[in-house]
Amino acid sequence: MKKYISIPFLIIITIIIITSIGLEYGNPRNMEFVKYYLEQGLNDTGAMNLVAAVYLDYRVYDTLIETVILFMAVAGITFFLQRRK
Amino acid sequence: MKSSNIIKTIAQKLFPFITLFGIYLILNGHLSPGGGFQGGVVLGTAVILLFLSYGIEATEQKVKMRCLSILEEAIILFFIFLGILGISTGYFFLKNFLPLGRAGQILSAGFMPLLNLVIGIKVAAGIFGIFYILFKYRGEI
């Protein structure tokens, strides 16, 4: 029974998410930050490599969570395979 | 698992070069293409090469898996500690609190080389940990 209750919630959440996305990819109105990164990246972060400037300064939270995700993967593999023996 | 003398010799001779290349990729991550993730994968692959050619017992004597797992868990805490240092110096979480330096040098861009090093060690330990667990508990390759 619980399974069927969750289906309307899923549909409602999907509709909300789809209708709330206002971004049009490729629209130059939404691409201001690209120009900002290219012009100001070296001044802001001091890194020659702009990819490193993005993933270690502007988006460093994503990098933190990405390392945590790798740790979760190792922990999950260890947990499931050590029980098998 | 037995491997021939040719494979053992080649692996032994290739190991320092692969390790050196991984360290180069990690330390130059903010200057040239590369970075923590890629360099970490290269470092992990170097250990996997030794593992594949020398077998599980010989590698377990060299690489202590207990230390590796403790290192892997402690390095995340060090990452978060670096973020908290950003708060304690008067900015926000994970702020680049070190001086930027002159662009183009190894010791520039604040704490980016440090973060690359942290991520590199983490990824190398993780890749080798996954491989080791899969090898040990799922049988021979």
Backbone of each chain as ProteinMPNN parsed JSONL, in Angstrom:
{"seq_chain_A": "MKKYISIPFLIIITIIIITSIGLEYGNPRNMEFVKYYLEQGLNDTGAMNLVAAVYLDYRVYDTLIETVILFMAVAGITFFLQRRK", "coords_chain_A": {"N_chain_A": [[0.835, -1.205, 0.0], [1.95, 1.206, 0.779], [3.638, 1.723, -1.311], [1.978, 2.572, -3.397], [1.007, 4.924, -2.442], [3.13, 6.643, -2.649], [3.373, 7.219, -5.312], [1.635, 9.353, -6.439], [2.836, 11.525, -5.092], [5.388, 11.5, -6.214], [4.749, 12.151, -8.873], [3.701, 14.726, -8.557], [5.929, 16.098, -7.525], [7.678, 15.832, -9.663], [6.311, 17.336, -11.638], [6.418, 19.861, -10.446], [9.172, 20.326, -10.382], [9.82, 20.278, -13.119], [8.329, 22.409, -14.145], [9.442, 24.512, -12.78], [11.914, 24.998, -13.768], [13.577, 27.463, -15.202], [15.639, 27.916, -16.847], [17.189, 28.478, -19.921], [19.267, 26.75, -21.837], [22.128, 27.815, -23.541], [21.101, 30.229, -24.201], [22.203, 33.497, -24.591], [21.673, 35.365, -22.665], [21.698, 34.046, -20.271], [24.314, 33.318, -19.912], [26.212, 34.897, -18.661], [28.032, 34.417, -16.639], [30.027, 32.879, -17.712], [31.585, 34.591, -19.226], [32.434, 36.174, -17.141], [33.987, 34.363, -15.602], [36.029, 33.828, -17.427], [37.258, 36.309, -17.708], [37.801, 37.32, -15.108], [38.824, 35.221, -13.644], [41.555, 34.661, -13.207], [42.375, 36.873, -11.717], [40.775, 36.627, -9.447], [41.376, 34.115, -8.292], [44.03, 33.376, -8.807], [44.976, 31.195, -10.178], [46.43, 29.539, -12.925], [45.234, 27.603, -14.45], [42.076, 27.391, -15.598], [40.102, 25.543, -15.159], [40.834, 24.395, -12.738], [40.53, 26.691, -11.248], [37.78, 26.931, -11.286], [36.859, 24.473, -10.109], [38.158, 24.389, -7.697], [37.806, 26.791, -6.439], [35.503, 28.522, -7.127], [33.502, 26.574, -7.156], [33.901, 24.952, -4.881], [32.546, 23.621, -2.915], [31.191, 21.608, -4.246], [33.348, 19.977, -4.884], [34.129, 19.121, -2.363], [31.876, 17.6, -1.57], [32.05, 15.721, -3.543], [34.362, 14.28, -2.941], [33.443, 13.176, -0.581], [31.462, 11.542, -1.616], [32.997, 9.675, -3.004], [34.239, 8.466, -0.854], [31.976, 7.35, 0.338], [31.354, 5.459, -1.604], [33.537, 3.687, -1.407], [33.163, 2.837, 1.221], [30.674, 1.578, 1.004], [31.167, -0.537, -0.804], [33.056, -1.972, 0.673], [31.502, -2.687, 2.879], [29.411, -4.3, 1.767], [30.79, -6.361, 0.51], [32.402, -7.53, 2.438], [30.628, -8.786, 4.109], [29.893, -10.945, 2.725], [31.569, -13.069, 3.01]], "CA_chain_A": [[0.0, 0.0, 0.0], [2.811, 2.385, 0.854], [4.21, 1.978, -2.628], [1.048, 3.314, -4.256], [0.841, 6.289, -1.929], [4.247, 7.502, -3.037], [3.362, 7.555, -6.747], [1.173, 10.73, -6.686], [3.85, 12.481, -4.641], [6.45, 11.553, -7.222], [4.253, 12.878, -10.048], [3.578, 16.144, -8.205], [7.278, 16.667, -7.409], [8.229, 15.925, -11.014], [5.698, 18.478, -12.327], [6.95, 21.102, -9.853], [10.563, 20.535, -10.804], [9.892, 20.582, -14.55], [7.808, 23.745, -14.445], [10.202, 25.573, -12.133], [13.193, 25.217, -14.431], [13.427, 28.56, -16.132], [16.892, 28.136, -17.571], [17.307, 28.023, -21.297], [20.694, 26.577, -22.078], [22.546, 28.377, -24.808], [20.658, 31.608, -24.309], [23.322, 34.338, -24.132], [21.282, 36.124, -21.478], [22.015, 33.26, -19.081], [25.7, 32.87, -19.948], [27.079, 35.989, -18.25], [29.084, 33.975, -15.735], [31.146, 32.34, -18.488], [32.468, 35.721, -19.512], [33.037, 36.609, -15.875], [35.055, 33.439, -15.236], [37.169, 33.959, -18.338], [37.965, 37.576, -17.531], [38.203, 37.598, -13.736], [39.248, 34.02, -12.928], [42.956, 34.757, -12.775], [42.486, 37.864, -10.649], [40.102, 36.186, -8.233], [41.916, 32.915, -7.651], [45.471, 33.263, -8.979], [45.341, 29.924, -10.811], [46.546, 29.635, -14.381], [44.31, 26.633, -15.027], [40.747, 27.879, -15.247], [39.309, 24.43, -14.625], [41.153, 24.333, -11.301], [39.925, 27.863, -10.625], [36.347, 26.687, -11.058], [36.484, 23.401, -9.186], [38.767, 24.542, -6.374], [37.481, 28.048, -5.781], [34.105, 28.94, -7.241], [32.594, 25.463, -6.876], [34.68, 24.052, -4.033], [31.626, 22.772, -2.148], [30.958, 20.417, -5.053], [34.512, 19.103, -4.751], [34.067, 18.507, -1.024], [30.861, 16.544, -1.581], [32.502, 14.674, -4.46], [35.261, 13.398, -2.182], [32.621, 12.413, 0.366], [30.787, 10.502, -2.394], [33.972, 8.598, -3.246], [34.373, 7.755, 0.425], [30.775, 6.523, 0.512], [31.45, 4.319, -2.51], [34.475, 2.72, -0.821], [32.551, 2.251, 2.413], [29.615, 0.669, 0.596], [31.759, -1.748, -1.379], [33.641, -2.74, 1.773], [30.419, -3.24, 3.715], [28.654, -5.375, 1.136], [31.608, -7.513, 0.126], [32.948, -8.25, 3.592], [29.593, -9.629, 4.709], [29.638, -12.1, 1.878], [32.432, -14.206, 3.313]], "C_chain_A": [[0.865, 1.249, 0.0], [3.386, 2.745, -0.51], [3.284, 2.86, -3.467], [0.819, 4.72, -3.749], [1.933, 7.198, -2.473], [4.179, 7.922, -4.493], [2.786, 8.952, -7.027], [2.169, 11.781, -6.218], [4.964, 12.636, -5.66], [6.0, 12.368, -8.427], [4.188, 14.377, -9.759], [4.958, 16.798, -8.144], [7.906, 16.822, -8.782], [7.66, 17.126, -11.756], [6.253, 19.791, -11.784], [8.357, 21.381, -10.354], [10.625, 20.956, -12.263], [9.417, 21.999, -14.822], [8.638, 24.845, -13.821], [11.559, 25.791, -12.768], [13.002, 26.316, -15.47], [14.644, 28.774, -16.988], [16.773, 27.648, -19.005], [18.796, 27.926, -21.585], [21.05, 27.09, -23.457], [22.055, 29.785, -25.03], [21.753, 32.529, -23.798], [22.969, 35.184, -22.931], [21.675, 35.383, -20.203], [23.484, 32.872, -18.998], [26.664, 33.962, -19.507], [28.264, 35.481, -17.438], [30.271, 33.381, -16.481], [32.15, 33.449, -18.789], [33.17, 36.194, -18.24], [34.179, 35.69, -15.467], [36.276, 33.653, -16.119], [37.943, 35.235, -18.079], [38.548, 37.721, -16.13], [38.765, 36.399, -12.996], [40.664, 34.119, -12.403], [43.104, 35.757, -11.64], [41.892, 37.358, -9.35], [40.872, 35.089, -7.524], [43.425, 32.788, -7.785], [45.913, 31.976, -9.629], [45.391, 30.098, -12.316], [45.526, 28.734, -15.07], [42.887, 27.006, -14.616], [39.844, 26.774, -14.726], [39.553, 24.286, -13.132], [40.546, 25.529, -10.591], [38.451, 27.641, -10.36], [36.146, 25.632, -9.992], [37.199, 23.494, -7.852], [38.484, 25.889, -5.741], [36.003, 28.42, -5.894], [33.158, 27.829, -6.813], [33.236, 24.465, -5.924], [33.775, 23.191, -3.156], [31.341, 21.492, -2.915], [32.122, 19.441, -4.931], [34.516, 18.393, -3.407], [33.066, 17.352, -1.02], [31.286, 15.408, -2.499], [33.472, 13.726, -3.763], [34.481, 12.564, -1.175], [31.897, 11.276, -0.371], [31.737, 9.354, -2.698], [34.181, 7.765, -1.983], [33.171, 6.85, 0.675], [30.823, 5.299, -0.38], [32.371, 3.25, -1.932], [33.857, 2.038, 0.38], [31.468, 1.255, 2.042], [30.147, -0.629, 0.038], [32.352, -2.62, -0.278], [32.565, -3.43, 2.603], [29.766, -4.439, 3.043], [29.517, -6.58, 0.805], [32.186, -8.233, 1.331], [31.907, -9.113, 4.271], [29.455, -10.956, 3.984], [30.428, -13.319, 2.334], [31.968, -14.901, 4.589]], "O_chain_A": [[0.564, 2.228, -0.684], [3.594, 3.918, -0.823], [3.737, 3.773, -4.158], [0.476, 5.614, -4.522], [1.697, 8.379, -2.73], [4.848, 8.876, -4.889], [3.395, 9.694, -7.798], [2.335, 12.813, -6.868], [5.425, 13.742, -5.939], [6.763, 13.181, -8.949], [4.566, 15.197, -10.596], [5.148, 17.907, -8.643], [8.586, 17.813, -9.051], [8.394, 17.856, -12.421], [6.528, 20.719, -12.544], [8.698, 22.512, -10.703], [11.373, 21.866, -12.623], [10.015, 22.716, -15.625], [8.569, 25.993, -14.26], [12.293, 26.686, -12.348], [12.343, 26.113, -16.491], [14.688, 29.717, -17.778], [16.31, 26.536, -19.26], [19.5, 28.936, -21.572], [20.343, 26.824, -24.429], [22.525, 30.474, -25.936], [22.201, 32.361, -22.664], [23.861, 35.676, -22.239], [21.951, 36.005, -19.177], [23.864, 32.148, -18.078], [27.82, 33.964, -19.929], [29.364, 36.027, -17.524], [31.389, 33.37, -15.966], [33.361, 33.289, -18.639], [34.344, 36.564, -18.263], [35.229, 36.166, -15.033], [37.41, 33.662, -15.64], [39.167, 35.25, -18.215], [39.673, 38.197, -15.977], [39.151, 36.526, -11.834], [40.943, 33.707, -11.277], [43.868, 35.526, -10.703], [42.428, 37.619, -8.273], [41.013, 35.115, -6.301], [44.053, 32.146, -6.943], [47.107, 31.676, -9.641], [44.513, 30.722, -12.912], [45.018, 29.063, -16.142], [42.536, 26.946, -13.438], [38.928, 27.031, -13.945], [38.621, 24.084, -12.354], [40.092, 25.407, -9.453], [37.919, 28.095, -9.346], [35.364, 25.835, -9.063], [36.871, 22.734, -6.941], [38.886, 26.118, -4.6], [35.328, 28.612, -4.883], [32.134, 28.091, -6.183], [33.13, 23.256, -6.134], [34.199, 22.13, -2.697], [31.256, 20.415, -2.324], [31.92, 18.228, -4.88], [34.86, 17.215, -3.316], [33.365, 16.263, -0.53], [30.924, 14.255, -2.265], [33.416, 12.513, -3.967], [34.802, 11.4, -0.936], [31.735, 10.184, 0.173], [31.339, 8.19, -2.658], [34.285, 6.54, -2.032], [33.317, 5.729, 1.16], [30.39, 4.219, 0.022], [32.047, 2.063, -1.955], [33.991, 0.827, 0.558], [31.342, 0.208, 2.677], [29.643, -1.704, 0.364], [32.185, -3.84, -0.279], [32.697, -4.595, 2.979], [29.586, -5.482, 3.673], [29.027, -7.709, 0.817], [32.439, -9.436, 1.26], [32.258, -10.08, 4.947], [28.974, -11.946, 4.535], [30.028, -14.457, 2.088], [32.573, -15.887, 5.01]]}, "seq_chain_B": "MKSSNIIKTIAQKLFPFITLFGIYLILNGHLSPGGGFQGGVVLGTAVILLFLSYGIEATEQKVKMRCLSILEEAIILFFIFLGILGISTGYFFLKNFLPLGRAGQILSAGFMPLLNLVIGIKVAAGIFGIFYILFKYRGEI", "coords_chain_B": {"N_chain_B": [[47.867, -16.774, -8.08], [50.107, -16.489, -10.593], [52.794, -14.728, -12.022], [54.974, -13.944, -14.74], [58.584, -13.585, -14.852], [59.258, -11.518, -16.52], [57.064, -9.748, -16.488], [57.126, -9.028, -13.801], [59.621, -7.719, -13.619], [59.302, -5.582, -15.435], [57.19, -4.215, -14.233], [58.378, -3.48, -11.844], [60.327, -1.735, -12.777], [58.779, 0.229, -13.979], [57.298, 1.369, -11.984], [58.392, 3.609, -10.327], [58.369, 5.679, -12.236], [55.698, 5.999, -13.0], [54.639, 6.752, -10.548], [56.01, 9.149, -10.167], [54.969, 10.638, -12.28], [52.32, 10.833, -11.485], [52.592, 12.376, -9.147], [53.584, 14.667, -10.279], [51.364, 15.479, -11.827], [49.577, 16.049, -9.777], [50.839, 18.116, -8.308], [51.11, 20.141, -10.19], [48.539, 20.919, -10.642], [47.119, 23.34, -10.607], [48.297, 24.813, -12.539], [48.597, 23.594, -15.022], [46.931, 21.325, -17.343], [45.33, 18.691, -15.586], [45.357, 17.651, -12.184], [43.91, 17.044, -8.92], [42.157, 14.774, -8.938], [42.792, 13.347, -11.29], [45.566, 12.915, -11.01], [45.514, 11.44, -8.675], [44.229, 9.123, -9.507], [46.186, 8.124, -11.233], [48.252, 7.618, -9.404], [47.011, 5.649, -7.848], [46.764, 3.666, -9.767], [49.414, 2.962, -10.176], [50.023, 1.557, -7.843], [48.225, -0.51, -8.143], [49.323, -1.793, -10.318], [51.689, -2.913, -9.243], [50.418, -4.64, -7.489], [49.036, -6.372, -9.197], [51.133, -7.652, -10.459], [52.797, -8.761, -8.509], [51.194, -10.097, -6.731], [48.938, -10.852, -3.971], [49.944, -11.292, -1.389], [52.563, -10.307, -1.23], [52.173, -7.617, -1.708], [50.586, -6.886, 0.42], [52.397, -6.929, 2.48], [53.989, -4.731, 1.904], [52.216, -2.501, 1.572], [50.299, -1.237, 3.997], [47.106, -2.021, 4.708], [45.436, -1.22, 6.735], [46.529, 1.215, 7.622], [46.082, 2.619, 5.282], [43.313, 2.783, 5.064], [42.718, 4.242, 7.35], [44.059, 6.591, 6.738], [42.576, 7.392, 4.546], [40.134, 8.019, 5.711], [40.885, 10.019, 7.473], [41.686, 12.053, 5.863], [39.533, 13.325, 4.768], [38.538, 14.631, 6.973], [40.612, 16.407, 7.3], [40.28, 17.979, 5.058], [37.806, 19.235, 5.667], [38.672, 20.538, 7.915], [40.424, 22.397, 6.783], [38.509, 23.971, 5.552], [37.244, 25.017, 7.802], [39.293, 26.513, 8.846], [39.199, 28.632, 7.105], [36.938, 29.96, 8.054], [37.884, 30.682, 10.592], [39.814, 32.542, 10.022], [38.385, 34.735, 9.427], [36.721, 34.813, 7.209], [34.49, 33.069, 5.017], [33.219, 29.638, 4.885], [35.542, 27.349, 3.583], [37.047, 29.342, 2.341], [39.552, 30.834, 0.298], [42.197, 31.283, 1.989], [44.922, 31.706, 2.11], [47.718, 33.733, 0.948], [47.653, 34.89, -2.479], [49.87, 35.015, -4.191], [52.345, 34.99, -6.904], [51.165, 34.575, -10.154], [51.517, 31.529, -11.89], [53.557, 30.229, -10.637], [54.667, 27.407, -8.634], [54.028, 27.53, -5.887], [51.515, 29.126, -5.62], [48.299, 30.71, -5.928], [47.007, 30.473, -3.471], [45.489, 28.155, -1.323], [45.235, 26.138, -3.142], [47.195, 24.188, -4.191], [47.477, 22.661, -1.881], [44.877, 21.665, -1.485], [44.662, 20.178, -3.825], [46.573, 18.249, -3.292], [45.444, 16.966, -1.08], [43.063, 15.944, -2.234], [44.212, 14.296, -4.132], [45.592, 12.316, -2.609], [43.402, 11.212, -1.355], [41.872, 10.18, -3.51], [43.665, 8.34, -4.598], [43.967, 6.508, -2.479], [41.316, 5.685, -2.305], [40.762, 4.499, -4.837], [42.616, 2.394, -4.853], [41.729, 1.071, -2.599], [39.13, 0.194, -3.307], [39.81, -1.546, -5.389], [41.349, -3.423, -4.01], [39.554, -4.52, -2.145], [37.636, -5.634, -3.863], [39.257, -7.505, -5.097], [40.072, -9.138, -3.004], [37.776, -10.227, -1.82], [36.178, -11.165, -3.842], [37.511, -13.06, -5.174], [39.93, -14.557, -7.43], [41.34, -12.895, -10.295]], "CA_chain_B": [[48.141, -16.009, -9.293], [51.532, -16.425, -10.886], [53.143, -13.925, -13.189], [56.321, -14.294, -15.164], [59.638, -12.672, -14.427], [59.245, -10.341, -17.394], [56.056, -8.818, -15.974], [57.6, -8.504, -12.519], [60.712, -6.764, -13.834], [58.785, -4.372, -16.064], [56.408, -3.479, -13.241], [59.311, -2.874, -10.887], [61.013, -0.594, -13.392], [57.835, 1.284, -14.347], [56.602, 1.922, -10.82], [58.769, 4.976, -9.942], [58.01, 6.679, -13.241], [54.255, 6.268, -12.908], [54.438, 7.519, -9.321], [56.508, 10.507, -10.403], [54.019, 11.315, -13.154], [51.154, 11.167, -10.679], [52.923, 13.495, -8.261], [53.667, 15.863, -11.145], [50.009, 15.907, -12.175], [48.92, 16.635, -8.609], [51.453, 19.375, -7.869], [50.904, 21.168, -11.194], [47.125, 20.924, -10.987], [46.576, 24.673, -10.801], [49.031, 25.5, -13.602], [48.481, 22.919, -16.323], [45.901, 20.294, -17.271], [45.625, 17.683, -14.565], [44.711, 18.014, -10.94], [43.897, 16.067, -7.857], [41.482, 13.527, -9.275], [43.54, 12.605, -12.303], [46.825, 12.459, -10.429], [45.227, 10.393, -7.707], [43.965, 7.879, -10.23], [47.465, 7.611, -11.726], [48.966, 7.04, -8.262], [46.375, 4.385, -7.489], [47.069, 2.68, -10.799], [50.776, 2.467, -9.971], [49.997, 0.519, -6.804], [47.5, -1.65, -8.707], [50.272, -2.515, -11.185], [52.474, -3.775, -8.347], [49.51, -5.637, -6.946], [48.728, -7.385, -10.222], [52.292, -8.426, -10.887], [53.451, -9.464, -7.415], [50.264, -10.893, -5.952], [48.298, -10.164, -2.839], [50.687, -11.38, -0.128], [53.737, -9.432, -1.264], [51.756, -6.222, -1.609], [50.083, -6.621, 1.765], [53.526, -6.625, 3.365], [54.493, -3.383, 1.627], [51.185, -1.498, 1.787], [49.458, -1.611, 5.122], [45.745, -1.614, 4.362], [44.859, -0.538, 7.893], [46.975, 2.605, 7.551], [45.494, 3.242, 4.105], [41.911, 3.145, 5.327], [42.71, 5.334, 8.331], [44.46, 7.79, 5.996], [41.486, 7.83, 3.682], [39.096, 8.664, 6.49], [41.382, 11.229, 8.13], [41.983, 13.12, 4.917], [38.297, 14.099, 4.622], [38.484, 15.537, 8.123], [41.574, 17.485, 7.056], [39.62, 18.857, 4.072], [36.83, 20.055, 6.384], [39.457, 21.406, 8.797], [40.869, 23.517, 5.951], [37.37, 24.862, 5.385], [36.98, 25.737, 9.056], [40.35, 27.53, 8.96], [38.705, 29.804, 6.39], [36.056, 30.705, 8.962], [38.613, 31.239, 11.727], [40.59, 33.707, 9.609], [37.518, 35.888, 9.26], [35.934, 34.776, 5.982], [33.444, 32.051, 5.064], [33.683, 28.252, 4.842], [36.376, 27.006, 2.428], [37.605, 30.525, 1.67], [40.966, 30.741, -0.044], [42.68, 32.243, 2.977], [46.349, 31.963, 1.962], [47.979, 34.759, -0.083], [47.571, 34.312, -3.816], [51.192, 34.86, -4.79], [52.495, 35.386, -8.293], [50.541, 33.541, -10.979], [52.43, 30.761, -12.71], [54.517, 29.482, -9.837], [54.086, 26.24, -7.96], [53.405, 27.986, -4.649], [50.656, 30.282, -5.845], [46.864, 30.404, -5.903], [46.48, 30.187, -2.146], [45.546, 26.784, -0.804], [44.897, 25.174, -4.187], [48.075, 23.007, -4.201], [47.174, 21.842, -0.699], [43.634, 20.936, -1.755], [44.95, 19.165, -4.841], [47.297, 17.152, -2.626], [44.474, 16.243, -0.258], [42.182, 15.182, -3.116], [45.002, 13.246, -4.775], [45.794, 11.2, -1.668], [42.089, 10.601, -1.12], [41.456, 9.395, -4.665], [44.56, 7.185, -4.736], [43.597, 5.52, -1.464], [40.003, 5.143, -2.62], [40.851, 3.611, -5.992], [43.288, 1.156, -4.47], [40.885, 0.369, -1.634], [38.078, -0.503, -4.061], [40.42, -2.67, -6.109], [41.795, -4.435, -3.032], [38.384, -5.214, -1.592], [37.068, -6.472, -4.928], [40.156, -8.627, -5.368], [40.201, -10.05, -1.881], [36.535, -10.909, -1.448], [35.502, -11.73, -4.991], [38.31, -14.123, -5.759], [41.008, -14.255, -8.36], [40.949, -12.213, -11.525]], "C_chain_B": [[49.653, -15.907, -9.496], [51.757, -15.524, -12.091], [54.616, -14.147, -13.49], [57.325, -13.246, -14.699], [59.667, -11.406, -15.26], [58.278, -9.301, -16.847], [56.524, -8.204, -14.664], [58.678, -7.446, -12.72], [60.201, -5.462, -14.435], [57.994, -3.538, -15.072], [57.31, -2.78, -12.245], [60.005, -1.659, -11.473], [60.051, 0.539, -13.697], [57.269, 2.016, -13.142], [57.059, 3.333, -10.425], [58.366, 6.027, -10.956], [56.528, 7.025, -13.18], [53.955, 7.093, -11.664], [54.878, 8.967, -9.5], [55.542, 11.297, -11.268], [52.762, 11.705, -12.389], [51.411, 12.353, -9.771], [53.04, 14.789, -9.059], [52.288, 16.39, -11.482], [49.34, 16.59, -10.986], [49.503, 18.008, -8.298], [51.283, 20.488, -8.883], [49.438, 21.338, -11.551], [46.568, 22.302, -11.237], [47.3, 25.439, -11.903], [48.772, 24.906, -14.978], [47.345, 21.91, -16.216], [46.296, 19.159, -16.34], [44.864, 18.054, -13.312], [44.643, 16.848, -9.982], [43.296, 14.74, -8.26], [42.307, 12.695, -10.252], [44.846, 12.07, -11.743], [46.622, 11.358, -9.411], [44.949, 9.065, -8.375], [45.261, 7.277, -10.76], [48.257, 6.972, -10.586], [48.364, 5.703, -7.847], [46.69, 3.291, -8.488], [48.47, 2.122, -10.656], [50.794, 1.36, -8.925], [49.276, -0.727, -7.325], [48.415, -2.474, -9.613], [51.165, -3.438, -10.363], [51.646, -4.947, -7.84], [49.282, -6.764, -7.951], [49.933, -8.238, -10.544], [52.893, -9.239, -9.748], [52.507, -10.279, -6.551], [49.877, -10.227, -4.654], [49.169, -10.201, -1.583], [51.853, -10.404, -0.104], [53.34, -7.974, -1.131], [51.222, -5.898, -0.226], [51.206, -6.364, 2.754], [54.022, -5.205, 3.168], [53.475, -2.322, 2.005], [50.281, -1.975, 2.902], [48.035, -1.097, 4.878], [45.073, -0.876, 5.51], [45.229, 0.948, 7.867], [46.299, 3.331, 6.396], [44.056, 3.655, 4.375], [41.821, 4.266, 6.349], [43.071, 6.651, 7.646], [43.311, 8.322, 5.168], [40.383, 8.512, 4.468], [39.586, 9.968, 7.111], [41.527, 12.384, 7.151], [40.736, 13.944, 4.63], [38.186, 15.1, 5.769], [39.457, 16.691, 7.937], [41.014, 18.493, 6.051], [38.654, 19.805, 4.789], [37.546, 21.009, 7.35], [40.0, 22.606, 8.034], [39.732, 24.501, 5.734], [37.101, 25.674, 6.631], [38.063, 26.778, 9.319], [39.94, 28.788, 8.213], [37.769, 30.631, 7.251], [36.879, 31.403, 10.034], [39.504, 32.39, 11.33], [39.692, 34.873, 9.241], [36.704, 35.905, 7.986], [34.858, 33.713, 6.134], [34.06, 30.668, 4.917], [34.389, 27.976, 3.519], [36.812, 28.233, 1.643], [39.093, 30.305, 1.42], [41.732, 31.748, 0.809], [44.164, 32.546, 2.838], [46.571, 33.048, 0.909], [48.118, 34.152, -1.463], [48.923, 34.12, -4.464], [51.211, 35.266, -6.25], [51.989, 34.247, -9.179], [51.586, 32.841, -11.83], [53.465, 29.991, -11.932], [53.832, 28.316, -9.134], [53.36, 26.68, -6.69], [52.631, 29.264, -4.914], [49.231, 29.81, -5.679], [46.397, 29.923, -4.53], [46.603, 28.744, -1.737], [45.211, 25.755, -1.867], [45.862, 23.99, -4.28], [47.804, 22.073, -3.031], [45.913, 21.014, -0.919], [43.85, 19.855, -2.803], [45.653, 17.964, -4.219], [46.344, 16.298, -1.805], [43.59, 15.358, -1.136], [42.941, 14.038, -3.78], [45.216, 12.048, -3.861], [44.491, 10.455, -1.449], [41.702, 9.68, -2.284], [42.349, 8.174, -4.844], [44.2, 6.099, -3.736], [42.259, 4.881, -1.786], [40.042, 4.149, -3.76], [41.51, 2.297, -5.607], [42.467, 0.367, -3.46], [39.789, -0.425, -2.314], [38.658, -1.729, -4.753], [40.792, -3.802, -5.158], [40.621, -5.234, -2.486], [37.773, -6.14, -2.64], [37.934, -7.694, -5.164], [40.107, -9.646, -4.245], [38.93, -10.859, -1.652], [35.775, -11.457, -2.639], [36.366, -12.756, -5.705], [39.319, -13.623, -6.76], [40.464, -13.574, -9.597], [40.971, -13.2, -12.683]], "O_chain_B": [[50.372, -15.323, -8.685], [50.996, -15.56, -13.059], [55.402, -14.494, -12.608], [56.959, -12.172, -14.221], [60.052, -10.343, -14.773], [58.615, -8.121, -16.748], [56.347, -7.008, -14.435], [58.656, -6.399, -12.072], [60.601, -4.375, -14.017], [58.101, -2.312, -15.056], [57.057, -1.644, -11.847], [60.249, -0.675, -10.776], [60.453, 1.703, -13.68], [56.812, 3.153, -13.261], [56.208, 4.194, -10.202], [58.051, 7.156, -10.58], [56.145, 8.19, -13.293], [53.135, 8.01, -11.697], [54.206, 9.893, -9.044], [55.313, 12.483, -11.029], [52.202, 12.777, -12.614], [50.562, 13.234, -9.634], [52.653, 15.861, -8.594], [52.051, 17.597, -11.436], [48.626, 17.58, -11.15], [48.76, 18.959, -8.053], [51.305, 21.662, -8.513], [49.113, 21.839, -12.627], [45.623, 22.439, -12.013], [46.962, 26.59, -12.178], [48.732, 25.624, -15.977], [46.844, 21.66, -15.12], [47.448, 18.726, -16.315], [43.826, 18.711, -13.387], [45.246, 15.799, -10.209], [43.859, 13.687, -7.96], [42.493, 11.493, -10.061], [45.198, 10.912, -11.969], [47.447, 10.452, -9.289], [45.366, 8.012, -7.892], [45.428, 6.058, -10.742], [48.863, 5.916, -10.765], [49.08, 4.752, -7.535], [46.862, 2.13, -8.117], [48.712, 0.956, -10.969], [51.483, 0.353, -9.085], [49.653, -1.854, -7.001], [48.302, -3.699, -9.673], [51.379, -4.594, -10.728], [52.113, -6.084, -7.772], [49.33, -7.945, -7.607], [49.791, -9.417, -10.869], [53.449, -10.309, -9.993], [52.958, -11.071, -5.723], [50.41, -9.181, -4.283], [49.149, -9.258, -0.792], [52.106, -9.752, 0.908], [54.059, -7.179, -0.525], [51.378, -4.776, 0.257], [51.013, -5.667, 3.75], [54.427, -4.542, 4.123], [53.814, -1.35, 2.681], [49.586, -2.983, 2.772], [47.798, 0.111, 4.847], [44.233, -0.004, 5.284], [44.381, 1.819, 8.058], [45.977, 4.514, 6.505], [43.625, 4.735, 3.973], [40.961, 5.14, 6.244], [42.477, 7.693, 7.928], [43.088, 9.53, 5.088], [39.762, 9.458, 3.986], [38.813, 10.915, 7.263], [41.496, 13.549, 7.545], [40.838, 15.122, 4.288], [37.798, 16.252, 5.574], [39.182, 17.816, 8.354], [41.24, 19.697, 6.171], [38.672, 21.015, 4.56], [37.097, 22.132, 7.578], [40.038, 23.714, 8.57], [39.944, 25.713, 5.729], [36.774, 26.858, 6.557], [37.798, 27.808, 9.939], [40.287, 29.894, 8.627], [37.794, 31.86, 7.194], [36.626, 32.563, 10.361], [39.926, 33.159, 12.194], [40.185, 35.905, 8.785], [36.051, 36.907, 7.693], [34.366, 33.474, 7.237], [35.28, 30.535, 4.834], [33.883, 28.333, 2.455], [36.936, 28.178, 0.419], [39.792, 29.679, 2.216], [41.902, 32.905, 0.425], [44.635, 33.542, 3.387], [45.705, 33.265, 0.062], [48.632, 33.044, -1.616], [49.116, 33.162, -5.214], [50.239, 35.811, -6.774], [52.349, 33.088, -8.971], [52.445, 33.491, -12.426], [54.186, 29.174, -12.505], [52.606, 28.243, -9.05], [52.228, 26.267, -6.438], [53.034, 30.348, -4.491], [48.982, 28.655, -5.334], [45.508, 29.077, -4.429], [47.688, 28.165, -1.793], [44.929, 24.603, -1.535], [45.396, 22.861, -4.437], [47.889, 20.852, -3.163], [45.869, 19.828, -0.593], [43.302, 18.757, -2.699], [45.374, 16.816, -4.566], [46.419, 15.07, -1.825], [43.387, 14.18, -0.84], [42.398, 12.95, -3.972], [45.045, 10.903, -4.279], [44.47, 9.227, -1.366], [41.263, 8.55, -2.074], [41.867, 7.097, -5.196], [44.133, 4.92, -4.083], [42.072, 3.683, -1.573], [39.435, 3.081, -3.679], [41.037, 1.222, -5.976], [42.499, -0.864, -3.458], [39.536, -1.576, -1.958], [38.075, -2.812, -4.712], [40.581, -4.978, -5.455], [40.68, -6.459, -2.378], [37.434, -7.286, -2.345], [37.425, -8.79, -5.4], [40.101, -10.854, -4.482], [38.998, -12.044, -1.326], [34.79, -12.169, -2.444], [35.97, -13.269, -6.752], [39.532, -12.42, -6.913], [39.276, -13.668, -9.906], [40.673, -12.827, -13.818]]}, "name": "protein", "num_of_chains": 2, "seq": "MKKYISIPFLIIITIIIITSIGLEYGNPRNMEFVKYYLEQGLNDTGAMNLVAAVYLDYRVYDTLIETVILFMAVAGITFFLQRRKMKSSNIIKTIAQKLFPFITLFGIYLILNGHLSPGGGFQGGVVLGTAVILLFLSYGIEATEQKVKMRCLSILEEAIILFFIFLGILGISTGYFFLKNFLPLGRAGQILSAGFMPLLNLVIGIKVAAGIFGIFYILFKYRGEI"}
